[in-house]
Amino acid sequence: MISQKAKYALRALVALATSEEDAMTTSEIAERQKIPRKFLEQILLDMKRVGIVHSRRGKLGGYALLKPADAITFGEVLRLIDGPIAPLPCLSRIAYRRCDDCQSETNCEIRRVFARVATSARDVLDRTTIADSLRRPGPIPIIDDEIEATG
């Protein structure tokens, strides 16, 4: 699961991408996207530091996208906010760590399955941009991942 902070970051970027103004204040973004303002300020500073957004001072100031919405991927944002996109530390591209209980990465059945999961997730997240998310209207499929207890 992604963190609430990552969801807020993505929602803030969507607000900036859909804004008809040159810039939006943190208050405007927070109100439009129902994000706590203080938390949003921290998120926007993180995104400013890596060149996703920029800020302007003054009467017409606020935040705006520095990169076009079609150049900002979900994967980029998730890595910035949440860190590696990997279900196991031995599958991380940016924070690789051998699992403490691993006897053989080559023969690990669990690693083999989750490597496919990680590859699929990265493929979707690294190819989907903020602009893409705005172009795909329609119903969102609901996936029930709860496992019923037997017994």
N, CA, C and O atoms as a GROMACS GRO file, in nm:
protein
  604
    1MET      N    1   0.084  -0.118   0.000
    1MET     CA    2   0.000   0.000   0.000
    1MET      C    3   0.088   0.124   0.000
    1MET      O    4   0.198   0.125   0.055
    2ILE      N    5   0.038   0.227  -0.062
    2ILE     CA    6   0.112   0.353  -0.059
    2ILE      C    7   0.069   0.432   0.065
    2ILE      O    8  -0.039   0.410   0.120
    3SER      N    9   0.155   0.522   0.106
    3SER     CA   10   0.126   0.602   0.225
    3SER      C   11   0.023   0.712   0.193
    3SER      O   12   0.000   0.746   0.077
    4GLN      N   13  -0.036   0.764   0.298
    4GLN     CA   14  -0.129   0.877   0.282
    4GLN      C   15  -0.053   0.997   0.225
    4GLN      O   16  -0.107   1.073   0.146
    5LYS      N   17   0.072   1.013   0.265
    5LYS     CA   18   0.154   1.123   0.215
    5LYS      C   19   0.170   1.113   0.063
    5LYS      O   20   0.163   1.214  -0.007
    6ALA      N   21   0.192   0.991   0.012
    6ALA     CA   22   0.206   0.972  -0.133
    6ALA      C   23   0.074   1.002  -0.204
    6ALA      O   24   0.074   1.063  -0.311
    7LYS      N   25  -0.038   0.960  -0.145
    7LYS     CA   26  -0.168   0.993  -0.205
    7LYS      C   27  -0.188   1.144  -0.210
    7LYS      O   28  -0.234   1.197  -0.311
    8TYR      N   29  -0.153   1.213  -0.103
    8TYR     CA   30  -0.165   1.359  -0.102
    8TYR      C   31  -0.075   1.422  -0.208
    8TYR      O   32  -0.117   1.515  -0.276
    9ALA      N   33   0.045   1.371  -0.223
    9ALA     CA   34   0.138   1.425  -0.324
    9ALA      C   35   0.079   1.411  -0.463
    9ALA      O   36   0.082   1.505  -0.543
   10LEU      N   37   0.026   1.294  -0.493
   10LEU     CA   38  -0.034   1.271  -0.625
   10LEU      C   39  -0.156   1.359  -0.646
   10LEU      O   40  -0.176   1.413  -0.755
   11ARG      N   41  -0.238   1.374  -0.541
   11ARG     CA   42  -0.357   1.459  -0.553
   11ARG      C   43  -0.318   1.606  -0.572
   11ARG      O   44  -0.384   1.678  -0.646
   12ALA      N   45  -0.212   1.649  -0.506
   12ALA     CA   46  -0.165   1.787  -0.524
   12ALA      C   47  -0.118   1.809  -0.667
   12ALA      O   48  -0.144   1.914  -0.725
   13LEU      N   49  -0.049   1.711  -0.723
   13LEU     CA   50  -0.003   1.723  -0.861
   13LEU      C   51  -0.119   1.725  -0.959
   13LEU      O   52  -0.116   1.798  -1.058
   14VAL      N   53  -0.220   1.647  -0.932
   14VAL     CA   54  -0.341   1.649  -1.016
   14VAL      C   55  -0.406   1.787  -1.009
   14VAL      O   56  -0.448   1.841  -1.111
   15ALA      N   57  -0.414   1.844  -0.890
   15ALA     CA   58  -0.473   1.979  -0.875
   15ALA      C   59  -0.393   2.081  -0.955
   15ALA      O   60  -0.451   2.166  -1.023
   16LEU      N   61  -0.261   2.074  -0.947
   16LEU     CA   62  -0.177   2.168  -1.022
   16LEU      C   63  -0.191   2.145  -1.173
   16LEU      O   64  -0.192   2.241  -1.250
   17ALA      N   65  -0.201   2.020  -1.214
   17ALA     CA   66  -0.213   1.989  -1.357
   17ALA      C   67  -0.346   2.035  -1.415
   17ALA      O   68  -0.354   2.068  -1.534
   18THR      N   69  -0.449   2.038  -1.333
   18THR     CA   70  -0.582   2.076  -1.382
   18THR      C   71  -0.616   2.223  -1.356
   18THR      O   72  -0.721   2.271  -1.397
   19SER      N   73  -0.527   2.292  -1.289
   19SER     CA   74  -0.553   2.431  -1.256
   19SER      C   75  -0.550   2.518  -1.382
   19SER      O   76  -0.466   2.500  -1.470
   20GLU      N   77  -0.641   2.611  -1.387
   20GLU     CA   78  -0.643   2.705  -1.498
   20GLU      C   79  -0.560   2.829  -1.466
   20GLU      O   80  -0.541   2.915  -1.551
   21GLU      N   81  -0.511   2.838  -1.345
   21GLU     CA   82  -0.428   2.950  -1.302
   21GLU      C   83  -0.280   2.916  -1.328
   21GLU      O   84  -0.245   2.799  -1.346
   22ASP      N   85  -0.195   3.018  -1.328
   22ASP     CA   86  -0.052   2.996  -1.345
   22ASP      C   87   0.008   2.928  -1.222
   22ASP      O   88   0.104   2.852  -1.234
   23ALA      N   89  -0.048   2.957  -1.106
   23ALA     CA   90   0.002   2.898  -0.981
   23ALA      C   91  -0.114   2.886  -0.883
   23ALA      O   92  -0.214   2.958  -0.893
   24MET      N   93  -0.098   2.794  -0.789
   24MET     CA   94  -0.200   2.775  -0.685
   24MET      C   95  -0.132   2.786  -0.549
   24MET      O   96  -0.020   2.738  -0.531
   25THR      N   97  -0.199   2.849  -0.456
   25THR     CA   98  -0.146   2.856  -0.320
   25THR      C   99  -0.167   2.721  -0.251
   25THR      O  100  -0.249   2.640  -0.292
   26THR      N  101  -0.090   2.701  -0.145
   26THR     CA  102  -0.108   2.577  -0.069
   26THR      C  103  -0.250   2.570  -0.013
   26THR      O  104  -0.308   2.462  -0.004
   27SER      N  105  -0.304   2.684   0.025
   27SER     CA  106  -0.441   2.686   0.077
   27SER      C  107  -0.541   2.641  -0.028
   27SER      O  108  -0.634   2.566   0.002
   28GLU      N  109  -0.524   2.686  -0.152
   28GLU     CA  110  -0.614   2.647  -0.260
   28GLU      C  111  -0.606   2.497  -0.288
   28GLU      O  112  -0.707   2.429  -0.303
   29ILE      N  113  -0.483   2.447  -0.294
   29ILE     CA  114  -0.464   2.303  -0.320
   29ILE      C  115  -0.523   2.222  -0.205
   29ILE      O  116  -0.595   2.125  -0.226
   30ALA      N  117  -0.491   2.264  -0.082
   30ALA     CA  118  -0.539   2.193   0.036
   30ALA      C  119  -0.692   2.187   0.040
   30ALA      O  120  -0.751   2.083   0.069
   31GLU      N  121  -0.755   2.300   0.010
   31GLU     CA  122  -0.901   2.304   0.012
   31GLU      C  123  -0.961   2.219  -0.099
   31GLU      O  124  -1.054   2.143  -0.076
   32ARG      N  125  -0.907   2.231  -0.219
   32ARG     CA  126  -0.960   2.157  -0.333
   32ARG      C  127  -0.944   2.006  -0.316
   32ARG      O  128  -1.032   1.929  -0.354
   33GLN      N  129  -0.832   1.964  -0.259
   33GLN     CA  130  -0.801   1.820  -0.249
   33GLN      C  131  -0.821   1.763  -0.109
   33GLN      O  132  -0.794   1.645  -0.086
   34LYS      N  133  -0.867   1.845  -0.016
   34LYS     CA  134  -0.891   1.801   0.123
   34LYS      C  135  -0.764   1.741   0.186
   34LYS      O  136  -0.763   1.630   0.238
   35ILE      N  137  -0.657   1.820   0.178
   35ILE     CA  138  -0.527   1.781   0.234
   35ILE      C  139  -0.493   1.878   0.346
   35ILE      O  140  -0.508   1.999   0.328
   36PRO      N  141  -0.448   1.828   0.462
   36PRO     CA  142  -0.406   1.921   0.568
   36PRO      C  143  -0.295   2.013   0.518
   36PRO      O  144  -0.194   1.966   0.464
   37ARG      N  145  -0.314   2.143   0.535
   37ARG     CA  146  -0.225   2.243   0.475
   37ARG      C  147  -0.080   2.227   0.519
   37ARG      O  148   0.010   2.233   0.436
   38LYS      N  149  -0.056   2.208   0.648
   38LYS     CA  150   0.082   2.196   0.698
   38LYS      C  151   0.151   2.074   0.637
   38LYS      O  152   0.268   2.080   0.601
   39PHE      N  153   0.077   1.965   0.624
   39PHE     CA  154   0.131   1.843   0.565
   39PHE      C  155   0.161   1.867   0.417
   39PHE      O  156   0.263   1.823   0.365
   40LEU      N  157   0.071   1.938   0.350
   40LEU     CA  158   0.087   1.969   0.208
   40LEU      C  159   0.212   2.053   0.185
   40LEU      O  160   0.286   2.031   0.088
   41GLU      N  161   0.236   2.150   0.271
   41GLU     CA  162   0.354   2.235   0.257
   41GLU      C  163   0.482   2.152   0.257
   41GLU      O  164   0.573   2.176   0.178
   42GLN      N  165   0.489   2.055   0.346
   42GLN     CA  166   0.605   1.966   0.354
   42GLN      C  167   0.620   1.885   0.224
   42GLN      O  168   0.731   1.870   0.173
   43ILE      N  169   0.510   1.833   0.174
   43ILE     CA  170   0.511   1.753   0.052
   43ILE      C  171   0.556   1.838  -0.067
   43ILE      O  172   0.639   1.795  -0.147
   44LEU      N  173   0.502   1.959  -0.078
   44LEU     CA  174   0.539   2.047  -0.189
   44LEU      C  175   0.686   2.087  -0.183
   44LEU      O  176   0.751   2.102  -0.287
   45LEU      N  177   0.739   2.105  -0.064
   45LEU     CA  178   0.882   2.136  -0.051
   45LEU      C  179   0.968   2.018  -0.097
   45LEU      O  180   1.071   2.039  -0.162
   46ASP      N  181   0.926   1.897  -0.066
   46ASP     CA  182   0.998   1.778  -0.114
   46ASP      C  183   0.997   1.773  -0.267
   46ASP      O  184   1.099   1.744  -0.330
   47MET      N  185   0.882   1.802  -0.325
   47MET     CA  186   0.870   1.797  -0.471
   47MET      C  187   0.943   1.916  -0.537
   47MET      O  188   0.991   1.904  -0.650
   48LYS      N  189   0.951   2.026  -0.468
   48LYS     CA  190   1.026   2.140  -0.520
   48LYS      C  191   1.176   2.109  -0.521
   48LYS      O  192   1.247   2.144  -0.615
   49ARG      N  193   1.221   2.044  -0.416
   49ARG     CA  194   1.363   2.010  -0.402
   49ARG      C  195   1.414   1.925  -0.518
   49ARG      O  196   1.529   1.938  -0.559
   50VAL      N  197   1.328   1.838  -0.573
   50VAL     CA  198   1.371   1.751  -0.682
   50VAL      C  199   1.327   1.800  -0.820
   50VAL      O  200   1.348   1.732  -0.920
   51GLY      N  201   1.267   1.919  -0.825
   51GLY     CA  202   1.236   1.979  -0.954
   51GLY      C  203   1.106   1.936  -1.020
   51GLY      O  204   1.093   1.944  -1.142
   52ILE      N  205   1.010   1.892  -0.940
   52ILE     CA  206   0.879   1.857  -0.996
   52ILE      C  207   0.788   1.980  -0.999
   52ILE      O  208   0.714   2.001  -1.095
   53VAL      N  209   0.795   2.060  -0.893
   53VAL     CA  210   0.717   2.185  -0.886
   53VAL      C  211   0.812   2.300  -0.856
   53VAL      O  212   0.927   2.280  -0.816
   54HIS      N  213   0.761   2.421  -0.875
   54HIS     CA  214   0.836   2.539  -0.832
   54HIS      C  215   0.738   2.636  -0.768
   54HIS      O  216   0.616   2.625  -0.786
   55SER      N  217   0.792   2.729  -0.693
   55SER     CA  218   0.705   2.825  -0.625
   55SER      C  219   0.741   2.967  -0.668
   55SER      O  220   0.854   2.997  -0.707
   56ARG      N  221   0.640   3.051  -0.661
   56ARG     CA  222   0.656   3.193  -0.690
   56ARG      C  223   0.602   3.273  -0.574
   56ARG      O  224   0.503   3.236  -0.512
   57ARG      N  225   0.668   3.380  -0.546
   57ARG     CA  226   0.622   3.469  -0.439
   57ARG      C  227   0.536   3.580  -0.499
   57ARG      O  228   0.535   3.602  -0.620
   58GLY      N  229   0.468   3.648  -0.411
   58GLY     CA  230   0.393   3.764  -0.455
   58GLY      C  231   0.245   3.740  -0.470
   58GLY      O  232   0.193   3.633  -0.438
   59LYS      N  233   0.179   3.843  -0.520
   59LYS     CA  234   0.034   3.842  -0.532
   59LYS      C  235  -0.017   3.726  -0.617
   59LYS      O  236  -0.119   3.665  -0.585
   60LEU      N  237   0.052   3.696  -0.725
   60LEU     CA  238   0.012   3.586  -0.814
   60LEU      C  239   0.096   3.461  -0.788
   60LEU      O  240   0.110   3.375  -0.874
   61GLY      N  241   0.150   3.454  -0.668
   61GLY     CA  242   0.239   3.344  -0.633
   61GLY      C  243   0.167   3.216  -0.598
   61GLY      O  244   0.044   3.208  -0.600
   62GLY      N  245   0.246   3.119  -0.566
   62GLY     CA  246   0.196   2.987  -0.531
   62GLY      C  247   0.284   2.881  -0.592
   62GLY      O  248   0.400   2.907  -0.625
   63TYR      N  249   0.230   2.763  -0.608
   63TYR     CA  250   0.303   2.651  -0.667
   63TYR      C  251   0.250   2.621  -0.806
   63TYR      O  252   0.131   2.639  -0.834
   64ALA      N  253   0.340   2.574  -0.891
   64ALA     CA  254   0.304   2.532  -1.026
   64ALA      C  255   0.394   2.415  -1.063
   64ALA      O  256   0.500   2.394  -1.004
   65LEU      N  257   0.351   2.339  -1.162
   65LEU     CA  258   0.434   2.230  -1.210
   65LEU      C  259   0.557   2.287  -1.279
   65LEU      O  260   0.546   2.380  -1.360
   66LEU      N  261   0.672   2.233  -1.249
   66LEU     CA  262   0.795   2.272  -1.317
   66LEU      C  263   0.814   2.182  -1.439
   66LEU      O  264   0.863   2.225  -1.543
   67LYS      N  265   0.776   2.057  -1.423
   67LYS     CA  266   0.779   1.961  -1.532
   67LYS      C  267   0.638   1.948  -1.588
   67LYS      O  268   0.541   1.965  -1.513
   68PRO      N  269   0.623   1.918  -1.715
   68PRO     CA  270   0.489   1.897  -1.769
   68PRO      C  271   0.424   1.774  -1.705
   68PRO      O  272   0.494   1.680  -1.665
   69ALA      N  273   0.293   1.775  -1.695
   69ALA     CA  274   0.220   1.664  -1.632
   69ALA      C  275   0.246   1.531  -1.702
   69ALA      O  276   0.236   1.426  -1.640
   70ASP      N  277   0.279   1.535  -1.831
   70ASP     CA  278   0.307   1.410  -1.902
   70ASP      C  279   0.451   1.363  -1.884
   70ASP      O  280   0.492   1.264  -1.945
   71ALA      N  281   0.526   1.434  -1.801
   71ALA     CA  282   0.664   1.393  -1.772
   71ALA      C  283   0.682   1.353  -1.625
   71ALA      O  284   0.792   1.318  -1.583
   72ILE      N  285   0.574   1.358  -1.548
   72ILE     CA  286   0.581   1.321  -1.406
   72ILE      C  287   0.512   1.187  -1.390
   72ILE      O  288   0.390   1.176  -1.408
   73THR      N  289   0.589   1.084  -1.356
   73THR     CA  290   0.529   0.951  -1.342
   73THR      C  291   0.490   0.924  -1.198
   73THR      O  292   0.544   0.980  -1.104
   74PHE      N  293   0.394   0.835  -1.185
   74PHE     CA  294   0.353   0.791  -1.052
   74PHE      C  295   0.471   0.726  -0.981
   74PHE      O  296   0.489   0.746  -0.860
   75GLY      N  297   0.552   0.650  -1.054
   75GLY     CA  298   0.668   0.585  -0.994
   75GLY      C  299   0.766   0.685  -0.936
   75GLY      O  300   0.818   0.665  -0.826
   76GLU      N  301   0.792   0.794  -1.008
   76GLU     CA  302   0.883   0.898  -0.961
   76GLU      C  303   0.833   0.958  -0.829
   76GLU      O  304   0.910   0.976  -0.735
   77VAL      N  305   0.705   0.987  -0.823
   77VAL     CA  306   0.647   1.048  -0.704
   77VAL      C  307   0.649   0.949  -0.586
   77VAL      O  308   0.684   0.985  -0.475
   78LEU      N  309   0.610   0.824  -0.612
   78LEU     CA  310   0.609   0.724  -0.505
   78LEU      C  311   0.748   0.701  -0.449
   78LEU      O  312   0.764   0.688  -0.328
   79ARG      N  313   0.849   0.695  -0.535
   79ARG     CA  314   0.987   0.676  -0.486
   79ARG      C  315   1.032   0.795  -0.403
   79ARG      O  316   1.099   0.778  -0.301
   80LEU      N  317   0.995   0.914  -0.445
   80LEU     CA  318   1.031   1.034  -0.370
   80LEU      C  319   0.969   1.034  -0.231
   80LEU      O  320   1.036   1.062  -0.132
   81ILE      N  321   0.842   1.002  -0.224
   81ILE     CA  322   0.768   1.012  -0.098
   81ILE      C  323   0.783   0.887  -0.012
   81ILE      O  324   0.809   0.897   0.108
   82ASP      N  325   0.766   0.769  -0.072
   82ASP     CA  326   0.764   0.645   0.006
   82ASP      C  327   0.893   0.563  -0.001
   82ASP      O  328   0.912   0.471   0.079
   83GLY      N  329   0.980   0.594  -0.094
   83GLY     CA  330   1.102   0.516  -0.109
   83GLY      C  331   1.085   0.408  -0.215
   83GLY      O  332   1.002   0.422  -0.305
   84PRO      N  333   1.163   0.302  -0.205
   84PRO     CA  334   1.164   0.200  -0.310
   84PRO      C  335   1.027   0.136  -0.336
   84PRO      O  336   0.945   0.121  -0.245
   85ILE      N  337   1.006   0.100  -0.462
   85ILE     CA  338   0.885   0.028  -0.500
   85ILE      C  339   0.925  -0.119  -0.510
   85ILE      O  340   0.954  -0.170  -0.618
   86ALA      N  341   0.927  -0.184  -0.397
   86ALA     CA  342   0.968  -0.324  -0.394
   86ALA      C  343   0.903  -0.393  -0.275
   86ALA      O  344   0.908  -0.342  -0.163
   87PRO      N  345   0.841  -0.508  -0.299
   87PRO     CA  346   0.778  -0.580  -0.188
   87PRO      C  347   0.878  -0.650  -0.095
   87PRO      O  348   0.844  -0.686   0.018
   88LEU      N  349   1.001  -0.669  -0.144
   88LEU     CA  350   1.107  -0.732  -0.064
   88LEU      C  351   1.234  -0.648  -0.078
   88LEU      O  352   1.258  -0.593  -0.186
   89PRO      N  353   1.314  -0.638   0.025
   89PRO     CA  354   1.436  -0.556   0.014
   89PRO      C  355   1.533  -0.607  -0.092
   89PRO      O  356   1.609  -0.528  -0.148
   90CYS      N  357   1.531  -0.736  -0.120
   90CYS     CA  358   1.622  -0.794  -0.219
   90CYS      C  359   1.578  -0.763  -0.362
   90CYS      O  360   1.649  -0.798  -0.456
   91LEU      N  361   1.463  -0.699  -0.380
   91LEU     CA  362   1.414  -0.663  -0.512
   91LEU      C  363   1.422  -0.514  -0.539
   91LEU      O  364   1.384  -0.468  -0.647
   92SER      N  365   1.469  -0.438  -0.442
   92SER     CA  366   1.476  -0.293  -0.457
   92SER      C  367   1.589  -0.254  -0.552
   92SER      O  368   1.700  -0.307  -0.543
   93ARG      N  369   1.560  -0.162  -0.642
   93ARG     CA  370   1.663  -0.108  -0.732
   93ARG      C  371   1.747  -0.002  -0.663
   93ARG      O  372   1.866   0.013  -0.693
   94ILE      N  373   1.686   0.072  -0.571
   94ILE     CA  374   1.758   0.186  -0.511
   94ILE      C  375   1.800   0.163  -0.366
   94ILE      O  376   1.879   0.240  -0.312
   95ALA      N  377   1.749   0.059  -0.304
   95ALA     CA  378   1.784   0.031  -0.164
   95ALA      C  379   1.799  -0.120  -0.142
   95ALA      O  380   1.749  -0.175  -0.044
   96TYR      N  381   1.868  -0.185  -0.236
   96TYR     CA  382   1.884  -0.331  -0.227
   96TYR      C  383   1.945  -0.370  -0.092
   96TYR      O  384   2.038  -0.308  -0.042
   97ARG      N  385   1.888  -0.475  -0.037
   97ARG     CA  386   1.942  -0.537   0.084
   97ARG      C  387   1.902  -0.683   0.080
   97ARG      O  388   1.786  -0.716   0.057
   98ARG      N  389   1.998  -0.769   0.103
   98ARG     CA  390   1.968  -0.911   0.107
   98ARG      C  391   1.878  -0.939   0.226
   98ARG      O  392   1.898  -0.884   0.335
   99CYS      N  393   1.778  -1.024   0.207
   99CYS     CA  394   1.688  -1.060   0.316
   99CYS      C  395   1.767  -1.133   0.425
   99CYS      O  396   1.851  -1.217   0.394
  100ASP      N  397   1.740  -1.101   0.550
  100ASP     CA  398   1.814  -1.158   0.662
  100ASP      C  399   1.807  -1.310   0.668
  100ASP      O  400   1.904  -1.376   0.706
  101ASP      N  401   1.694  -1.365   0.630
  101ASP     CA  402   1.675  -1.510   0.641
  101ASP      C  403   1.698  -1.584   0.509
  101ASP      O  404   1.660  -1.700   0.496
  102CYS      N  405   1.759  -1.517   0.411
  102CYS     CA  406   1.775  -1.576   0.278
  102CYS      C  407   1.893  -1.673   0.272
  102CYS      O  408   2.003  -1.642   0.317
  103GLN      N  409   1.866  -1.789   0.216
  103GLN     CA  410   1.972  -1.886   0.196
  103GLN      C  411   2.027  -1.878   0.054
  103GLN      O  412   2.145  -1.901   0.031
  104SER      N  413   1.939  -1.845  -0.043
  104SER     CA  414   1.982  -1.836  -0.182
  104SER      C  415   1.882  -1.753  -0.261
  104SER      O  416   1.769  -1.796  -0.284
  105GLU      N  417   1.923  -1.632  -0.302
  105GLU     CA  418   1.835  -1.547  -0.382
  105GLU      C  419   1.799  -1.614  -0.514
  105GLU      O  420   1.687  -1.599  -0.563
  106THR      N  421   1.892  -1.686  -0.571
  106THR     CA  422   1.870  -1.752  -0.699
  106THR      C  423   1.760  -1.857  -0.691
  106THR      O  424   1.683  -1.873  -0.786
  107ASN      N  425   1.751  -1.927  -0.580
  107ASN     CA  426   1.655  -2.036  -0.564
  107ASN      C  427   1.534  -2.001  -0.478
  107ASN      O  428   1.453  -2.088  -0.448
  108CYS      N  429   1.522  -1.877  -0.438
  108CYS     CA  430   1.413  -1.837  -0.347
  108CYS      C  431   1.280  -1.830  -0.423
  108CYS      O  432   1.261  -1.748  -0.512
  109GLU      N  433   1.188  -1.918  -0.385
  109GLU     CA  434   1.058  -1.923  -0.449
  109GLU      C  435   0.978  -1.797  -0.424
  109GLU      O  436   0.907  -1.748  -0.512
  110ILE      N  437   0.989  -1.743  -0.304
  110ILE     CA  438   0.915  -1.621  -0.267
  110ILE      C  439   0.966  -1.504  -0.349
  110ILE      O  440   0.887  -1.425  -0.402
  111ARG      N  441   1.097  -1.492  -0.360
  111ARG     CA  442   1.158  -1.383  -0.438
  111ARG      C  443   1.114  -1.393  -0.585
  111ARG      O  444   1.085  -1.291  -0.648
  112ARG      N  445   1.108  -1.513  -0.638
  112ARG     CA  446   1.071  -1.534  -0.778
  112ARG      C  447   0.930  -1.478  -0.805
  112ARG      O  448   0.909  -1.408  -0.904
  113VAL      N  449   0.836  -1.508  -0.719
  113VAL     CA  450   0.698  -1.460  -0.737
  113VAL      C  451   0.692  -1.308  -0.721
  113VAL      O  452   0.633  -1.239  -0.804
  114PHE      N  453   0.753  -1.258  -0.615
  114PHE     CA  454   0.745  -1.114  -0.590
  114PHE      C  455   0.828  -1.032  -0.688
  114PHE      O  456   0.803  -0.913  -0.704
  115ALA      N  457   0.924  -1.093  -0.755
  115ALA     CA  458   0.996  -1.024  -0.861
  115ALA      C  459   0.902  -0.992  -0.976
  115ALA      O  460   0.910  -0.886  -1.037
  116ARG      N  461   0.811  -1.087  -1.007
  116ARG     CA  462   0.711  -1.062  -1.111
  116ARG      C  463   0.615  -0.952  -1.068
  116ARG      O  464   0.577  -0.867  -1.149
  117VAL      N  465   0.575  -0.954  -0.942
  117VAL     CA  466   0.485  -0.850  -0.890
  117VAL      C  467   0.554  -0.713  -0.900
  117VAL      O  468   0.494  -0.617  -0.948
  118ALA      N  469   0.678  -0.705  -0.856
  118ALA     CA  470   0.752  -0.578  -0.858
  118ALA      C  471   0.770  -0.528  -1.000
  118ALA      O  472   0.754  -0.408  -1.027
  119THR      N  473   0.803  -0.617  -1.091
  119THR     CA  474   0.821  -0.578  -1.231
  119THR      C  475   0.691  -0.523  -1.290
  119THR      O  476   0.692  -0.421  -1.359
  120SER      N  477   0.581  -0.589  -1.263
  120SER     CA  478   0.451  -0.543  -1.313
  120SER      C  479   0.415  -0.407  -1.254
  120SER      O  480   0.372  -0.317  -1.326
  121ALA      N  481   0.432  -0.392  -1.124
  121ALA     CA  482   0.398  -0.266  -1.058
  121ALA      C  483   0.486  -0.153  -1.111
  121ALA      O  484   0.435  -0.045  -1.142
  122ARG      N  485   0.616  -0.176  -1.121
  122ARG     CA  486   0.706  -0.073  -1.173
  122ARG      C  487   0.670  -0.034  -1.315
  122ARG      O  488   0.673   0.083  -1.351
  123ASP      N  489   0.635  -0.134  -1.395
  123ASP     CA  490   0.600  -0.107  -1.534
  123ASP      C  491   0.482  -0.011  -1.541
  123ASP      O  492   0.486   0.087  -1.616
  124VAL      N  493   0.378  -0.038  -1.466
  124VAL     CA  494   0.260   0.049  -1.466
  124VAL      C  495   0.294   0.186  -1.408
  124VAL      O  496   0.262   0.288  -1.468
  125LEU      N  497   0.359   0.189  -1.293
  125LEU     CA  498   0.386   0.316  -1.225
  125LEU      C  499   0.487   0.403  -1.301
  125LEU      O  500   0.475   0.525  -1.300
  126ASP      N  501   0.584   0.342  -1.366
  126ASP     CA  502   0.685   0.419  -1.438
  126ASP      C  503   0.639   0.462  -1.577
  126ASP      O  504   0.704   0.546  -1.640
  127ARG      N  505   0.530   0.405  -1.625
  127ARG     CA  506   0.477   0.445  -1.756
  127ARG      C  507   0.351   0.530  -1.744
  127ARG      O  508   0.303   0.582  -1.844
  128THR      N  509   0.297   0.544  -1.624
  128THR     CA  510   0.175   0.621  -1.606
  128THR      C  511   0.210   0.759  -1.549
  128THR      O  512   0.273   0.770  -1.444
  129THR      N  513   0.168   0.862  -1.621
  129THR     CA  514   0.198   0.999  -1.579
  129THR      C  515   0.075   1.064  -1.516
  129THR      O  516  -0.036   1.011  -1.522
  130ILE      N  517   0.098   1.179  -1.458
  130ILE     CA  518  -0.013   1.257  -1.404
  130ILE      C  519  -0.112   1.288  -1.517
  130ILE      O  520  -0.233   1.279  -1.498
  131ALA      N  521  -0.060   1.324  -1.633
  131ALA     CA  522  -0.147   1.354  -1.748
  131ALA      C  523  -0.228   1.231  -1.788
  131ALA      O  524  -0.346   1.244  -1.820
  132ASP      N  525  -0.167   1.113  -1.786
  132ASP     CA  526  -0.241   0.990  -1.819
  132ASP      C  527  -0.358   0.970  -1.724
  132ASP      O  528  -0.467   0.931  -1.767
  133SER      N  529  -0.336   0.996  -1.597
  133SER     CA  530  -0.443   0.973  -1.499
  133SER      C  531  -0.562   1.064  -1.524
  133SER      O  532  -0.674   1.032  -1.486
  134LEU      N  533  -0.539   1.176  -1.586
  134LEU     CA  534  -0.647   1.270  -1.616
  134LEU      C  535  -0.721   1.235  -1.744
  134LEU      O  536  -0.834   1.280  -1.764
  135ARG      N  537  -0.659   1.156  -1.830
  135ARG     CA  538  -0.719   1.119  -1.958
  135ARG      C  539  -0.801   0.991  -1.953
  135ARG      O  540  -0.864   0.956  -2.052
  136ARG      N  541  -0.802   0.924  -1.843
  136ARG     CA  542  -0.868   0.794  -1.836
  136ARG      C  543  -0.991   0.798  -1.747
  136ARG      O  544  -0.991   0.742  -1.637
  137PRO      N  545  -1.095   0.864  -1.793
  137PRO     CA  546  -1.217   0.867  -1.712
  137PRO      C  547  -1.287   0.732  -1.716
  137PRO      O  548  -1.255   0.646  -1.797
  138GLY      N  549  -1.380   0.718  -1.630
  138GLY     CA  550  -1.458   0.595  -1.626
  138GLY      C  551  -1.448   0.529  -1.490
  138GLY      O  552  -1.375   0.575  -1.402
  139PRO      N  553  -1.522   0.420  -1.474
  139PRO     CA  554  -1.524   0.354  -1.344
  139PRO      C  555  -1.389   0.292  -1.309
  139PRO      O  556  -1.315   0.245  -1.395
  140ILE      N  557  -1.360   0.292  -1.182
  140ILE     CA  558  -1.239   0.231  -1.130
  140ILE      C  559  -1.275   0.092  -1.082
  140ILE      O  560  -1.368   0.076  -1.002
  141PRO      N  561  -1.203  -0.011  -1.129
  141PRO     CA  562  -1.237  -0.146  -1.084
  141PRO      C  563  -1.209  -0.163  -0.935
  141PRO      O  564  -1.107  -0.118  -0.884
  142ILE      N  565  -1.301  -0.227  -0.868
  142ILE     CA  566  -1.285  -0.256  -0.726
  142ILE      C  567  -1.233  -0.398  -0.713
  142ILE      O  568  -1.293  -0.493  -0.764
  143ILE      N  569  -1.123  -0.412  -0.644
  143ILE     CA  570  -1.062  -0.544  -0.626
  143ILE      C  571  -1.072  -0.580  -0.479
  143ILE      O  572  -1.018  -0.509  -0.393
  144ASP      N  573  -1.139  -0.688  -0.451
  144ASP     CA  574  -1.154  -0.733  -0.314
  144ASP      C  575  -1.037  -0.825  -0.282
  144ASP      O  576  -1.032  -0.939  -0.329
  145ASP      N  577  -0.944  -0.776  -0.202
  145ASP     CA  578  -0.825  -0.856  -0.172
  145ASP      C  579  -0.831  -0.920  -0.033
  145ASP      O  580  -0.731  -0.972   0.016
  146GLU      N  581  -0.946  -0.914   0.028
  146GLU     CA  582  -0.958  -0.976   0.159
  146GLU      C  583  -0.973  -1.126   0.143
  146GLU      O  584  -1.043  -1.174   0.053
  147ILE      N  585  -0.909  -1.198   0.229
  147ILE     CA  586  -0.918  -1.343   0.228
  147ILE      C  587  -1.009  -1.384   0.342
  147ILE      O  588  -0.988  -1.347   0.458
  148GLU      N  589  -1.109  -1.461   0.308
  148GLU     CA  590  -1.203  -1.505   0.411
  148GLU      C  591  -1.136  -1.611   0.498
  148GLU      O  592  -1.072  -1.704   0.449
  149ALA      N  593  -1.153  -1.594   0.627
  149ALA     CA  594  -1.100  -1.692   0.720
  149ALA      C  595  -1.187  -1.817   0.716
  149ALA      O  596  -1.310  -1.808   0.711
  150THR      N  597  -1.124  -1.927   0.718
  150THR     CA  598  -1.199  -2.053   0.720
  150THR      C  599  -1.188  -2.112   0.861
  150THR      O  600  -1.089  -2.094   0.931
  151GLY      N  601  -1.290  -2.180   0.896
  151GLY     CA  602  -1.268  -2.245   1.020
  151GLY      C  603  -1.370  -2.247   1.117
  151GLY      O  604  -1.351  -2.304   1.225
   0.00000   0.00000   0.00000
